[in-house]
Each structure stands twice: as structure tokens, then as C-alpha cells.
Amino acid sequence: MRPDLTTYLGKTVTVTVDRPLGSTHPRYADLIAYPINYGYLPNTISGDGQPIDVYILGVEQAVEQFSGVIIAVVLREDDVEDKLVAAPAGRCYTAAEIVSALSFQEQFFSSRVGLETKP
């Protein structure tokens, strides 16, 4: 069952990075190089039975761990899991900026970006 990741919007999280900026995809190294840090939220379960994946924006060096705010959810229409997008507190991105930053991987899926809405 696919969890509702929109409940994470606006929350501060700590991400374990398993694909740091500059690394390649473990199965598709010839297709996907990571221009951003990418990891997961420990002790969570996504639609694929693995921890929830998180794209990290706004960090320009490879890191092993990151604490930041969830600013968006990538809703995949043709996959069993959605993804979270985190950024340093106070950093804002438009949907178009997020789509552009994630296109290295999301180009292979039919997805849309749900943003945090301010009251």
C-alpha cells in the first residue's frame, strides 16, 4: 500500500544519504549520475517496501546525512512509490525548479510535484 507522503510536507527530517552528489545509480550507472544528494528516511516504509526516498536540494557538496525540511512530494503515476524533496530550512523552490532539478531521474516516470502550501 502506498503511504500518503503529503503528511511530511513542512516537517523537519534527517535523511541518510546513500547516493551522494556525483555518484551513479547502482543498477543504471550508464544512464543516471546524481547531480544532487539522494537518500532515505530510516524507519519508514514506502510503496515498494523500502524506506521512503528523499531528493535533497540546495546542498552543493556530497554528504552522508542531511537535516532539512520537506518542501515537496513527487507523486509518481506509473510506479509503486512516491518520493520526498527536502531542502535546507528557509530555502524555497518553485515547482518548475524542482522538476528541472529532478529530471535526471524523474524523466523515466510520469510524475508531478506537490508543494508545501503556506497558510
MOPAC internal coordinates of N, CA, C and O (Angstrom, degrees):
PM7 1SCF
backbone

  N    0.0000 0     0.00 0     0.00 0    0    0    0
  C    1.4496 1     0.00 0     0.00 0    1    0    0
  C    1.5279 1   109.68 1     0.00 0    2    1    0
  O    1.2310 1   120.68 1   -42.10 1    3    2    1
  N    1.3044 1   116.31 1   137.90 1    3    2    1
  C    1.4513 1   122.65 1  -178.11 1    5    3    2
  C    1.5255 1   110.20 1   -83.34 1    6    5    3
  O    1.2310 1   119.72 1   -59.38 1    7    6    5
  N    1.3478 1   118.15 1   120.62 1    7    6    5
  C    1.4681 1   119.65 1   178.65 1    9    7    6
  C    1.5309 1   111.44 1   -73.23 1   10    9    7
  O    1.2310 1   120.58 1   -23.39 1   11   10    9
  N    1.3173 1   116.50 1   156.61 1   11   10    9
  C    1.4645 1   122.43 1   176.77 1   13   11   10
  C    1.5222 1   108.50 1   -84.28 1   14   13   11
  O    1.2310 1   120.45 1   -80.94 1   15   14   13
  N    1.3279 1   116.74 1    99.06 1   15   14   13
  C    1.4574 1   120.91 1  -176.90 1   17   15   14
  C    1.5201 1   113.14 1   -76.66 1   18   17   15
  O    1.2310 1   119.86 1   169.36 1   19   18   17
  N    1.3244 1   117.88 1   -10.64 1   19   18   17
  C    1.4691 1   118.96 1   179.30 1   21   19   18
  C    1.5282 1   111.50 1   -63.73 1   22   21   19
  O    1.2310 1   120.14 1   161.34 1   23   22   21
  N    1.3287 1   117.33 1   -18.66 1   23   22   21
  C    1.4700 1   119.76 1   177.75 1   25   23   22
  C    1.5314 1   112.13 1   -67.18 1   26   25   23
  O    1.2310 1   120.20 1   164.76 1   27   26   25
  N    1.3193 1   117.22 1   -15.24 1   27   26   25
  C    1.4645 1   121.66 1   178.24 1   29   27   26
  C    1.5294 1   113.01 1   -84.99 1   30   29   27
  O    1.2310 1   119.73 1   164.80 1   31   30   29
  N    1.3206 1   118.13 1   -15.20 1   31   30   29
  C    1.4621 1   120.74 1  -177.16 1   33   31   30
  C    1.5256 1   111.63 1   -55.36 1   34   33   31
  O    1.2310 1   120.95 1   -51.33 1   35   34   33
  N    1.3346 1   115.78 1   128.67 1   35   34   33
  C    1.4532 1   121.62 1   179.06 1   37   35   34
  C    1.5174 1   114.72 1    84.22 1   38   37   35
  O    1.2310 1   120.13 1   174.35 1   39   38   37
  N    1.3192 1   117.36 1    -5.65 1   39   38   37
  C    1.4713 1   120.14 1  -178.16 1   41   39   38
  C    1.5234 1   111.25 1   -89.21 1   42   41   39
  O    1.2310 1   121.12 1   -32.29 1   43   42   41
  N    1.3257 1   115.47 1   147.71 1   43   42   41
  C    1.4583 1   121.63 1   174.79 1   45   43   42
  C    1.5193 1   108.42 1   -85.23 1   46   45   43
  O    1.2310 1   120.62 1   -47.52 1   47   46   45
  N    1.3293 1   116.42 1   132.48 1   47   46   45
  C    1.4643 1   121.99 1  -177.36 1   49   47   46
  C    1.5256 1   109.72 1  -134.90 1   50   49   47
  O    1.2310 1   120.98 1   -18.03 1   51   50   49
  N    1.3218 1   115.73 1   161.97 1   51   50   49
  C    1.4609 1   121.82 1   171.58 1   53   51   50
  C    1.5220 1   107.66 1  -115.91 1   54   53   51
  O    1.2310 1   121.13 1   -57.98 1   55   54   53
  N    1.3198 1   115.45 1   122.02 1   55   54   53
  C    1.4605 1   123.01 1  -175.24 1   57   55   54
  C    1.5256 1   109.52 1  -104.55 1   58   57   55
  O    1.2310 1   120.74 1   -46.68 1   59   58   57
  N    1.3177 1   116.18 1   133.32 1   59   58   57
  C    1.4636 1   121.55 1   169.98 1   61   59   58
  C    1.5224 1   106.71 1   -88.97 1   62   61   59
  O    1.2310 1   120.32 1   -58.33 1   63   62   61
  N    1.3238 1   117.00 1   121.67 1   63   62   61
  C    1.4622 1   121.76 1  -176.27 1   65   63   62
  C    1.5231 1   109.00 1   -91.63 1   66   65   63
  O    1.2310 1   120.79 1   -60.60 1   67   66   65
  N    1.3397 1   116.10 1   119.40 1   67   66   65
  C    1.4612 1   120.07 1   177.22 1   69   67   66
  C    1.5263 1   112.23 1  -111.12 1   70   69   67
  O    1.2310 1   120.64 1   172.05 1   71   70   69
  N    1.3290 1   116.38 1    -7.95 1   71   70   69
  C    1.4634 1   121.73 1   175.01 1   73   71   70
  C    1.5312 1   107.24 1  -133.92 1   74   73   71
  O    1.2310 1   120.81 1   -95.75 1   75   74   73
  N    1.3217 1   116.06 1    84.25 1   75   74   73
  C    1.4624 1   119.06 1  -177.41 1   77   75   74
  C    1.5244 1   112.40 1   -70.36 1   78   77   75
  O    1.2310 1   121.40 1   -19.93 1   79   78   77
  N    1.3000 1   114.93 1   160.07 1   79   78   77
  C    1.4582 1   122.12 1   176.39 1   81   79   78
  C    1.5316 1   108.80 1   -48.55 1   82   81   79
  O    1.2310 1   120.51 1   -49.25 1   83   82   81
  N    1.3327 1   116.64 1   130.75 1   83   82   81
  C    1.4584 1   121.86 1   179.84 1   85   83   82
  C    1.5114 1   114.78 1    94.26 1   86   85   83
  O    1.2310 1   119.88 1   168.73 1   87   86   85
  N    1.3386 1   117.84 1   -11.27 1   87   86   85
  C    1.4654 1   120.47 1   179.72 1   89   87   86
  C    1.5326 1   110.02 1   -82.92 1   90   89   87
  O    1.2310 1   120.70 1    -7.45 1   91   90   89
  N    1.3221 1   116.26 1   172.55 1   91   90   89
  C    1.4612 1   120.97 1   177.50 1   93   91   90
  C    1.5186 1   109.60 1  -115.17 1   94   93   91
  O    1.2310 1   121.45 1   -20.76 1   95   94   93
  N    1.3275 1   114.83 1   159.24 1   95   94   93
  C    1.4560 1   121.47 1   179.13 1   97   95   94
  C    1.5271 1   108.83 1   -65.09 1   98   97   95
  O    1.2310 1   119.81 1   -43.36 1   99   98   97
  N    1.3354 1   117.96 1   136.64 1   99   98   97
  C    1.4689 1   120.02 1  -176.78 1  101   99   98
  C    1.5252 1   114.21 1   -62.30 1  102  101   99
  O    1.2310 1   119.67 1   150.00 1  103  102  101
  N    1.3217 1   118.24 1   -30.00 1  103  102  101
  C    1.4737 1   120.27 1  -179.80 1  105  103  102
  C    1.5197 1   113.08 1  -104.69 1  106  105  103
  O    1.2310 1   119.74 1   157.68 1  107  106  105
  N    1.3171 1   118.11 1   -22.32 1  107  106  105
  C    1.4659 1   121.71 1  -174.56 1  109  107  106
  C    1.5232 1   110.70 1  -127.43 1  110  109  107
  O    1.2310 1   120.30 1  -128.37 1  111  110  109
  N    1.3205 1   117.04 1    51.63 1  111  110  109
  C    1.4674 1   121.78 1  -175.85 1  113  111  110
  C    1.5237 1   112.19 1   -59.21 1  114  113  111
  O    1.2310 1   120.31 1   149.29 1  115  114  113
  N    1.3219 1   117.01 1   -30.71 1  115  114  113
  C    1.4657 1   119.65 1  -179.86 1  117  115  114
  C    1.5281 1   112.38 1   -78.74 1  118  117  115
  O    1.2310 1   119.79 1   166.87 1  119  118  117
  N    1.3197 1   118.00 1   -13.13 1  119  118  117
  C    1.4696 1   121.65 1  -178.50 1  121  119  118
  C    1.5223 1   113.92 1  -108.39 1  122  121  119
  O    1.2310 1   120.08 1   145.58 1  123  122  121
  N    1.3331 1   117.46 1   -34.42 1  123  122  121
  C    1.4629 1   119.89 1  -170.46 1  125  123  122
  C    1.5211 1   111.38 1  -127.90 1  126  125  123
  O    1.2310 1   121.45 1   -63.62 1  127  126  125
  N    1.3363 1   114.83 1   116.38 1  127  126  125
  C    1.4667 1   122.18 1   168.63 1  129  127  126
  C    1.5214 1   106.26 1  -112.60 1  130  129  127
  O    1.2310 1   120.19 1   -39.26 1  131  130  129
  N    1.2965 1   117.24 1   140.74 1  131  130  129
  C    1.4646 1   121.32 1  -173.91 1  133  131  130
  C    1.5344 1   112.05 1   -88.96 1  134  133  131
  O    1.2310 1   120.52 1   -69.35 1  135  134  133
  N    1.3517 1   116.62 1   110.65 1  135  134  133
  C    1.4589 1   120.79 1   176.82 1  137  135  134
  C    1.5367 1   111.91 1   -83.81 1  138  137  135
  O    1.2310 1   120.90 1   179.00 1  139  138  137
  N    1.3229 1   115.89 1    -1.00 1  139  138  137
  C    1.4703 1   122.98 1   178.29 1  141  139  138
  C    1.5280 1   107.79 1  -139.63 1  142  141  139
  O    1.2310 1   120.44 1   -11.72 1  143  142  141
  N    1.3094 1   116.76 1   168.28 1  143  142  141
  C    1.4637 1   121.30 1   173.52 1  145  143  142
  C    1.5291 1   108.99 1   -78.94 1  146  145  143
  O    1.2310 1   120.98 1   -33.90 1  147  146  145
  N    1.3234 1   115.72 1   146.10 1  147  146  145
  C    1.4657 1   122.02 1  -176.49 1  149  147  146
  C    1.5124 1   107.94 1  -143.65 1  150  149  147
  O    1.2310 1   120.78 1   -45.34 1  151  150  149
  N    1.3109 1   116.12 1   134.66 1  151  150  149
  C    1.4581 1   118.60 1  -179.44 1  153  151  150
  C    1.5049 1   112.66 1  -157.18 1  154  153  151
  O    1.2310 1   120.97 1    32.87 1  155  154  153
  N    1.3273 1   115.75 1  -147.13 1  155  154  153
  C    1.4595 1   120.47 1  -174.83 1  157  155  154
  C    1.5228 1   110.61 1  -149.86 1  158  157  155
  O    1.2310 1   121.62 1   -17.55 1  159  158  157
  N    1.3277 1   114.51 1   162.45 1  159  158  157
  C    1.4617 1   121.64 1   175.18 1  161  159  158
  C    1.5249 1   107.87 1   -95.46 1  162  161  159
  O    1.2310 1   120.21 1   -66.50 1  163  162  161
  N    1.3306 1   117.20 1   113.50 1  163  162  161
  C    1.4680 1   119.84 1   178.74 1  165  163  162
  C    1.5389 1   111.03 1   -59.21 1  166  165  163
  O    1.2310 1   121.09 1   -28.62 1  167  166  165
  N    1.2940 1   115.53 1   151.38 1  167  166  165
  C    1.4684 1   122.78 1   175.87 1  169  167  166
  C    1.5152 1   113.56 1    62.59 1  170  169  167
  O    1.2310 1   120.45 1  -147.33 1  171  170  169
  N    1.3297 1   116.74 1    32.67 1  171  170  169
  C    1.4630 1   122.22 1   173.76 1  173  171  170
  C    1.5177 1   108.03 1  -128.47 1  174  173  171
  O    1.2310 1   120.50 1   -14.74 1  175  174  173
  N    1.3212 1   116.65 1   165.26 1  175  174  173
  C    1.4623 1   121.68 1   178.23 1  177  175  174
  C    1.5275 1   108.70 1  -132.76 1  178  177  175
  O    1.2310 1   121.24 1   -52.86 1  179  178  177
  N    1.3196 1   115.24 1   127.14 1  179  178  177
  C    1.4599 1   122.03 1   177.87 1  181  179  178
  C    1.5278 1   109.82 1   -97.55 1  182  181  179
  O    1.2310 1   120.62 1     3.90 1  183  182  181
  N    1.3002 1   116.42 1  -176.10 1  183  182  181
  C    1.4624 1   121.82 1  -178.38 1  185  183  182
  C    1.5133 1   113.79 1   -63.76 1  186  185  183
  O    1.2310 1   120.11 1   159.31 1  187  186  185
  N    1.3485 1   117.39 1   -20.69 1  187  186  185
  C    1.4596 1   120.37 1   179.98 1  189  187  186
  C    1.5360 1   112.31 1   -94.75 1  190  189  187
  O    1.2310 1   120.54 1  -174.20 1  191  190  189
  N    1.3540 1   116.56 1     5.80 1  191  190  189
  C    1.4534 1   120.55 1   179.51 1  193  191  190
  C    1.5208 1   113.69 1    84.93 1  194  193  191
  O    1.2310 1   120.05 1   178.12 1  195  194  193
  N    1.3213 1   117.52 1    -1.88 1  195  194  193
  C    1.4600 1   123.76 1   178.47 1  197  195  194
  C    1.5292 1   109.17 1  -103.17 1  198  197  195
  O    1.2310 1   119.68 1   -10.42 1  199  198  197
  N    1.3334 1   118.22 1   169.58 1  199  198  197
  C    1.4753 1   119.19 1   176.03 1  201  199  198
  C    1.5309 1   111.84 1   -59.71 1  202  201  199
  O    1.2310 1   120.90 1   -25.89 1  203  202  201
  N    1.3145 1   115.88 1   154.11 1  203  202  201
  C    1.4649 1   122.21 1  -179.18 1  205  203  202
  C    1.5241 1   109.56 1   -65.82 1  206  205  203
  O    1.2310 1   120.71 1   -51.13 1  207  206  205
  N    1.3402 1   116.25 1   128.87 1  207  206  205
  C    1.4616 1   122.71 1  -179.91 1  209  207  206
  C    1.5199 1   111.04 1   -81.78 1  210  209  207
  O    1.2310 1   121.33 1   -31.81 1  211  210  209
  N    1.3460 1   115.07 1   148.19 1  211  210  209
  C    1.4647 1   121.36 1  -177.65 1  213  211  210
  C    1.5256 1   110.12 1  -137.33 1  214  213  211
  O    1.2310 1   120.76 1   -55.18 1  215  214  213
  N    1.3320 1   116.16 1   124.82 1  215  214  213
  C    1.4563 1   122.12 1   168.29 1  217  215  214
  C    1.5265 1   107.25 1   -83.93 1  218  217  215
  O    1.2310 1   120.20 1   -39.08 1  219  218  217
  N    1.3282 1   117.22 1   140.92 1  219  218  217
  C    1.4648 1   121.37 1   179.89 1  221  219  218
  C    1.5229 1   109.18 1  -116.87 1  222  221  219
  O    1.2310 1   120.41 1   -60.71 1  223  222  221
  N    1.3201 1   116.83 1   119.29 1  223  222  221
  C    1.4615 1   122.14 1   177.10 1  225  223  222
  C    1.5266 1   110.28 1  -104.47 1  226  225  223
  O    1.2310 1   120.63 1   -24.46 1  227  226  225
  N    1.3208 1   116.39 1   155.54 1  227  226  225
  C    1.4618 1   120.75 1   173.11 1  229  227  226
  C    1.5123 1   116.14 1    82.57 1  230  229  227
  O    1.2310 1   119.78 1  -169.05 1  231  230  229
  N    1.3190 1   118.02 1    10.95 1  231  230  229
  C    1.4681 1   122.08 1   176.96 1  233  231  230
  C    1.5231 1   106.21 1  -120.54 1  234  233  231
  O    1.2310 1   120.34 1   -65.20 1  235  234  233
  N    1.3165 1   116.96 1   114.80 1  235  234  233
  C    1.4641 1   121.42 1  -170.16 1  237  235  234
  C    1.5222 1   114.92 1   -94.37 1  238  237  235
  O    1.2310 1   119.74 1  -170.42 1  239  238  237
  N    1.3321 1   118.11 1     9.58 1  239  238  237
  C    1.4615 1   120.73 1   175.88 1  241  239  238
  C    1.5311 1   108.06 1  -133.68 1  242  241  239
  O    1.2310 1   121.43 1   -22.38 1  243  242  241
  N    1.3208 1   114.86 1   157.62 1  243  242  241
  C    1.4619 1   119.86 1   178.04 1  245  243  242
  C    1.5282 1   109.19 1   -67.15 1  246  245  243
  O    1.2310 1   120.95 1   -45.11 1  247  246  245
  N    1.3343 1   115.79 1   134.89 1  247  246  245
  C    1.4651 1   121.70 1   179.41 1  249  247  246
  C    1.5254 1   109.39 1  -132.08 1  250  249  247
  O    1.2310 1   121.01 1   -19.69 1  251  250  249
  N    1.3251 1   115.67 1   160.31 1  251  250  249
  C    1.4691 1   121.18 1   177.06 1  253  251  250
  C    1.5146 1   111.86 1   -97.99 1  254  253  251
  O    1.2310 1   120.88 1   155.54 1  255  254  253
  N    1.3316 1   115.92 1   -24.46 1  255  254  253
  C    1.4656 1   121.75 1   179.90 1  257  255  254
  C    1.5225 1   107.39 1  -148.24 1  258  257  255
  O    1.2310 1   121.05 1   -27.74 1  259  258  257
  N    1.3439 1   115.60 1   152.26 1  259  258  257
  C    1.4560 1   120.13 1  -178.27 1  261  259  258
  C    1.5203 1   109.17 1  -147.35 1  262  261  259
  O    1.2310 1   120.66 1   -45.11 1  263  262  261
  N    1.3252 1   116.34 1   134.89 1  263  262  261
  C    1.4627 1   121.59 1   171.85 1  265  263  262
  C    1.5198 1   107.68 1  -113.08 1  266  265  263
  O    1.2310 1   120.73 1   -53.13 1  267  266  265
  N    1.3064 1   116.22 1   126.87 1  267  266  265
  C    1.4581 1   121.41 1  -178.63 1  269  267  266
  C    1.5102 1   110.72 1  -164.27 1  270  269  267
  O    1.2310 1   121.41 1    12.04 1  271  270  269
  N    1.3259 1   114.91 1  -167.96 1  271  270  269
  C    1.4573 1   122.28 1  -174.73 1  273  271  270
  C    1.5271 1   109.63 1  -109.94 1  274  273  271
  O    1.2310 1   120.83 1   -41.14 1  275  274  273
  N    1.3201 1   116.01 1   138.86 1  275  274  273
  C    1.4678 1   120.67 1   175.37 1  277  275  274
  C    1.5238 1   107.72 1   -76.17 1  278  277  275
  O    1.2310 1   121.13 1   -61.03 1  279  278  277
  N    1.3428 1   115.45 1   118.97 1  279  278  277
  C    1.4681 1   120.84 1  -176.56 1  281  279  278
  C    1.5278 1   112.98 1  -107.73 1  282  281  279
  O    1.2310 1   120.29 1   166.44 1  283  282  281
  N    1.3297 1   117.04 1   -13.56 1  283  282  281
  C    1.4694 1   119.45 1  -178.07 1  285  283  282
  C    1.5210 1   110.33 1  -162.66 1  286  285  283
  O    1.2310 1   122.22 1   -16.87 1  287  286  285
  N    1.3287 1   113.34 1   163.13 1  287  286  285
  C    1.4616 1   121.88 1   173.21 1  289  287  286
  C    1.5166 1   107.39 1  -124.19 1  290  289  287
  O    1.2310 1   120.51 1   -46.48 1  291  290  289
  N    1.3270 1   116.63 1   133.52 1  291  290  289
  C    1.4553 1   121.60 1   173.72 1  293  291  290
  C    1.5227 1   106.49 1   -93.96 1  294  293  291
  O    1.2310 1   121.12 1   -66.56 1  295  294  293
  N    1.3112 1   115.47 1   113.44 1  295  294  293
  C    1.4643 1   121.92 1  -178.02 1  297  295  294
  C    1.5212 1   108.65 1   -96.96 1  298  297  295
  O    1.2310 1   120.84 1   -70.10 1  299  298  297
  N    1.3100 1   116.00 1   109.90 1  299  298  297
  C    1.4666 1   121.18 1  -178.40 1  301  299  298
  C    1.5201 1   110.01 1   -91.68 1  302  301  299
  O    1.2310 1   121.35 1   -53.08 1  303  302  301
  N    1.3115 1   115.03 1   126.92 1  303  302  301
  C    1.4601 1   120.76 1  -178.81 1  305  303  302
  C    1.5221 1   112.55 1   -87.17 1  306  305  303
  O    1.2310 1   120.12 1   162.69 1  307  306  305
  N    1.3226 1   117.38 1   -17.31 1  307  306  305
  C    1.4649 1   121.08 1  -175.46 1  309  307  306
  C    1.5304 1   112.26 1  -125.26 1  310  309  307
  O    1.2310 1   120.71 1  -146.58 1  311  310  309
  N    1.3222 1   116.24 1    33.42 1  311  310  309
  C    1.4536 1   121.31 1   178.98 1  313  311  310
  C    1.5282 1   107.91 1  -147.99 1  314  313  311
  O    1.2310 1   120.56 1   -14.61 1  315  314  313
  N    1.3205 1   116.54 1   165.39 1  315  314  313
  C    1.4624 1   120.63 1  -178.65 1  317  315  314
  C    1.5189 1   113.28 1   -86.80 1  318  317  315
  O    1.2310 1   120.28 1   173.05 1  319  318  317
  N    1.3280 1   117.07 1    -6.95 1  319  318  317
  C    1.4600 1   119.43 1  -178.45 1  321  319  318
  C    1.5222 1   112.16 1  -132.87 1  322  321  319
  O    1.2310 1   121.69 1   -30.97 1  323  322  321
  N    1.3223 1   114.36 1   149.03 1  323  322  321
  C    1.4569 1   122.22 1   172.45 1  325  323  322
  C    1.5264 1   107.18 1  -103.85 1  326  325  323
  O    1.2310 1   120.25 1    -9.46 1  327  326  325
  N    1.3171 1   117.12 1   170.54 1  327  326  325
  C    1.4641 1   121.86 1  -177.61 1  329  327  326
  C    1.5235 1   109.65 1  -127.82 1  330  329  327
  O    1.2310 1   120.52 1   -25.20 1  331  330  329
  N    1.3251 1   116.60 1   154.80 1  331  330  329
  C    1.4621 1   122.04 1   173.68 1  333  331  330
  C    1.5180 1   109.23 1  -101.54 1  334  333  331
  O    1.2310 1   120.89 1   -22.31 1  335  334  333
  N    1.3319 1   115.91 1   157.69 1  335  334  333
  C    1.4607 1   122.53 1   174.85 1  337  335  334
  C    1.5205 1   107.45 1  -125.11 1  338  337  335
  O    1.2310 1   120.42 1   -55.81 1  339  338  337
  N    1.3347 1   116.80 1   124.19 1  339  338  337
  C    1.4567 1   122.14 1  -179.99 1  341  339  338
  C    1.5231 1   109.87 1  -115.81 1  342  341  339
  O    1.2310 1   121.36 1   -24.26 1  343  342  341
  N    1.3312 1   115.01 1   155.74 1  343  342  341
  C    1.4601 1   122.01 1   176.97 1  345  343  342
  C    1.5217 1   108.50 1  -150.17 1  346  345  343
  O    1.2310 1   120.27 1   -18.42 1  347  346  345
  N    1.3348 1   117.10 1   161.58 1  347  346  345
  C    1.4650 1   118.70 1   174.87 1  349  347  346
  C    1.5345 1   110.27 1   -58.49 1  350  349  347
  O    1.2310 1   120.66 1   -32.90 1  351  350  349
  N    1.3213 1   116.35 1   147.10 1  351  350  349
  C    1.4674 1   120.90 1   178.81 1  353  351  350
  C    1.5199 1   109.66 1   -53.39 1  354  353  351
  O    1.2310 1   121.12 1   -45.81 1  355  354  353
  N    1.3271 1   115.47 1   134.19 1  355  354  353
  C    1.4553 1   121.12 1   178.04 1  357  355  354
  C    1.5187 1   114.75 1    91.11 1  358  357  355
  O    1.2310 1   119.53 1   167.03 1  359  358  357
  N    1.3265 1   118.49 1   -12.97 1  359  358  357
  C    1.4689 1   121.56 1   178.78 1  361  359  358
  C    1.5148 1   109.24 1   -85.09 1  362  361  359
  O    1.2310 1   120.57 1   -47.01 1  363  362  361
  N    1.3205 1   116.52 1   132.99 1  363  362  361
  C    1.4635 1   122.28 1  -179.32 1  365  363  362
  C    1.5202 1   109.96 1  -120.53 1  366  365  363
  O    1.2310 1   120.96 1   -36.06 1  367  366  365
  N    1.3002 1   115.76 1   143.94 1  367  366  365
  C    1.4628 1   122.57 1   178.15 1  369  367  366
  C    1.5253 1   108.66 1  -135.88 1  370  369  367
  O    1.2310 1   120.74 1   -34.82 1  371  370  369
  N    1.3174 1   116.18 1   145.18 1  371  370  369
  C    1.4648 1   120.10 1   173.46 1  373  371  370
  C    1.5241 1   108.27 1   -80.78 1  374  373  371
  O    1.2310 1   120.93 1   -15.16 1  375  374  373
  N    1.3227 1   115.82 1   164.84 1  375  374  373
  C    1.4682 1   119.90 1   176.73 1  377  375  374
  C    1.5236 1   109.82 1   -59.12 1  378  377  375
  O    1.2310 1   119.99 1   139.68 1  379  378  377
  N    1.3243 1   117.62 1   -40.32 1  379  378  377
  C    1.4683 1   121.19 1  -179.73 1  381  379  378
  C    1.5316 1   111.19 1   -63.64 1  382  381  379
  O    1.2310 1   119.73 1   140.20 1  383  382  381
  N    1.3147 1   118.12 1   -39.80 1  383  382  381
  C    1.4685 1   121.52 1   178.03 1  385  383  382
  C    1.5242 1   110.72 1   -65.58 1  386  385  383
  O    1.2310 1   120.50 1   140.47 1  387  386  385
  N    1.3145 1   116.65 1   -39.53 1  387  386  385
  C    1.4710 1   120.58 1   179.10 1  389  387  386
  C    1.5208 1   109.99 1   -67.06 1  390  389  387
  O    1.2310 1   120.19 1   133.19 1  391  390  389
  N    1.3161 1   117.23 1   -46.81 1  391  390  389
  C    1.4671 1   121.04 1   178.95 1  393  391  390
  C    1.5247 1   110.34 1   -57.25 1  394  393  391
  O    1.2310 1   120.30 1   135.41 1  395  394  393
  N    1.3187 1   117.02 1   -44.59 1  395  394  393
  C    1.4649 1   121.12 1   179.20 1  397  395  394
  C    1.5287 1   111.34 1   -62.52 1  398  397  395
  O    1.2310 1   119.77 1   135.13 1  399  398  397
  N    1.3178 1   118.05 1   -44.87 1  399  398  397
  C    1.4641 1   122.08 1  -178.03 1  401  399  398
  C    1.5289 1   112.42 1   -65.63 1  402  401  399
  O    1.2310 1   120.38 1   150.76 1  403  402  401
  N    1.3315 1   116.88 1   -29.24 1  403  402  401
  C    1.4647 1   120.85 1  -175.98 1  405  403  402
  C    1.5249 1   113.39 1   -98.87 1  406  405  403
  O    1.2310 1   120.42 1   178.24 1  407  406  405
  N    1.3139 1   116.79 1    -1.76 1  407  406  405
  C    1.4692 1   120.15 1  -174.69 1  409  407  406
  C    1.5245 1   112.96 1   -61.30 1  410  409  407
  O    1.2310 1   119.47 1   155.97 1  411  410  409
  N    1.3257 1   118.61 1   -24.03 1  411  410  409
  C    1.4671 1   120.79 1   178.84 1  413  411  410
  C    1.5248 1   111.22 1   -55.83 1  414  413  411
  O    1.2310 1   120.11 1   150.12 1  415  414  413
  N    1.3298 1   117.39 1   -29.88 1  415  414  413
  C    1.4634 1   120.96 1   179.94 1  417  415  414
  C    1.5220 1   112.20 1  -116.38 1  418  417  415
  O    1.2310 1   119.88 1   140.29 1  419  418  417
  N    1.3198 1   117.84 1   -39.71 1  419  418  417
  C    1.4660 1   120.56 1  -175.61 1  421  419  418
  C    1.5249 1   112.87 1   -70.71 1  422  421  419
  O    1.2310 1   119.70 1   166.78 1  423  422  421
  N    1.3403 1   118.18 1   -13.22 1  423  422  421
  C    1.4645 1   120.80 1   176.98 1  425  423  422
  C    1.5325 1   112.01 1   -60.00 1  426  425  423
  O    1.2310 1   120.43 1   160.36 1  427  426  425
  N    1.3197 1   116.77 1   -19.64 1  427  426  425
  C    1.4551 1   121.47 1  -178.45 1  429  427  426
  C    1.5313 1   112.88 1   -89.73 1  430  429  427
  O    1.2310 1   120.44 1  -179.27 1  431  430  429
  N    1.3387 1   116.76 1     0.73 1  431  430  429
  C    1.4630 1   121.98 1  -177.17 1  433  431  430
  C    1.5151 1   110.72 1  -131.94 1  434  433  431
  O    1.2310 1   121.24 1   -19.29 1  435  434  433
  N    1.3016 1   115.22 1   160.71 1  435  434  433
  C    1.4620 1   121.62 1   170.57 1  437  435  434
  C    1.5264 1   105.86 1   -94.29 1  438  437  435
  O    1.2310 1   120.85 1   -73.71 1  439  438  437
  N    1.3373 1   115.99 1   106.29 1  439  438  437
  C    1.4578 1   119.08 1  -175.02 1  441  439  438
  C    1.5194 1   110.69 1  -140.97 1  442  441  439
  O    1.2310 1   121.96 1   -16.23 1  443  442  441
  N    1.3227 1   113.86 1   163.77 1  443  442  441
  C    1.4645 1   120.78 1   174.87 1  445  443  442
  C    1.5219 1   107.78 1  -138.90 1  446  445  443
  O    1.2310 1   121.08 1   -20.34 1  447  446  445
  N    1.3262 1   115.54 1   159.66 1  447  446  445
  C    1.4570 1   121.29 1  -176.22 1  449  447  446
  C    1.5160 1   109.87 1  -107.65 1  450  449  447
  O    1.2310 1   120.84 1   -53.62 1  451  450  449
  N    1.3270 1   115.99 1   126.38 1  451  450  449
  C    1.4593 1   122.37 1   173.58 1  453  451  450
  C    1.5136 1   108.17 1  -103.88 1  454  453  451
  O    1.2310 1   120.07 1   -57.12 1  455  454  453
  N    1.3371 1   117.46 1   122.88 1  455  454  453
  C    1.4607 1   122.35 1  -176.66 1  457  455  454
  C    1.5074 1   112.01 1   -97.63 1  458  457  455
  O    1.2310 1   121.86 1   -22.11 1  459  458  457
  N    1.3284 1   114.05 1   157.89 1  459  458  457
  C    1.4569 1   120.08 1   170.91 1  461  459  458
  C    1.5192 1   107.67 1   -67.83 1  462  461  459
  O    1.2310 1   120.55 1   -45.52 1  463  462  461
  N    1.3058 1   116.55 1   134.48 1  463  462  461
  C    1.4596 1   120.42 1   177.17 1  465  463  462
  C    1.5109 1   109.43 1  -104.51 1  466  465  463
  O    1.2310 1   121.01 1   -43.55 1  467  466  465
  N    1.3190 1   115.68 1   136.45 1  467  466  465
  C    1.4689 1   120.77 1   179.40 1  469  467  466
  C    1.5268 1   108.94 1   -88.73 1  470  469  467
  O    1.2310 1   119.94 1   -39.09 1  471  470  469
  N    1.3469 1   117.72 1   140.91 1  471  470  469
  C    1.4702 1   119.89 1   179.58 1  473  471  470
  C    1.5167 1   111.68 1   -67.70 1  474  473  471
  O    1.2310 1   120.10 1   180.00 1  475  474  473

